[in-house]
Amino acid sequence: IPLTMRSALIPSVMRGDSVKEITSLLVRYRSAMGAVQLPRLVNSNSTMQAASPAFETARLFSIIGAGADLLMAFACLLVIIAAMSIFIALYNSLQERRYDMAIMRVMGASRNKLFLAIMLEGTLLTLLGSVLGLLLGHLALMVVPLWLEQTQKTGITGWTFHPAEYALLAASVLLGLLCAIIPAIQAYRTDISEVLAGNG
């Protein structure tokens, strides 16, 4: 910044109180028109660069928002894959245990008990998986700052639990119920005589 401009902006320069070079300056506008005209005037008529904090912050959040949307889409894809994996695991487990379920029916277990057992199994699988995933995520937030010094300045800690995480656990229970309902219906409709005869 030229000495004349620094003197006009900061009186201490004239008195010799400051020997440091000025690298940035925060300007408050008296009117909205100044916020529009001054940055353009500075950028076009000087070697200095004017930037509006509000505009730059909004642009930063728009860039971060695009990355967050991409991560959210990737997370949704992972949830769909996980749901398919749970469904396939439960269905294959049911096929392998058809004879055992038929024996349970012979020994007095009702259709409703088998139905509830399969539903409970799917719910517990997704709930325990979600709890384990959250714990691993928080553990990573505790370990990463030990390796990267830059992350320590952000104040991110693994001891902080977001309210959305509890909603995630509730959603995992619902997902487990949805994935288990078809295998549970199959178990409910199991024909004891055909299974025991080796035709099921």
Salt bridges, closest charged atoms under 4 A:
ASP17 OD2 - ARG15 NE 3.09
GLU56 OE1 - ARG59 NH2 2.66
GLU121 OE1 - ARG97 NH2 2.88
GLU165 OE1 - HIS138 NE2 2.81
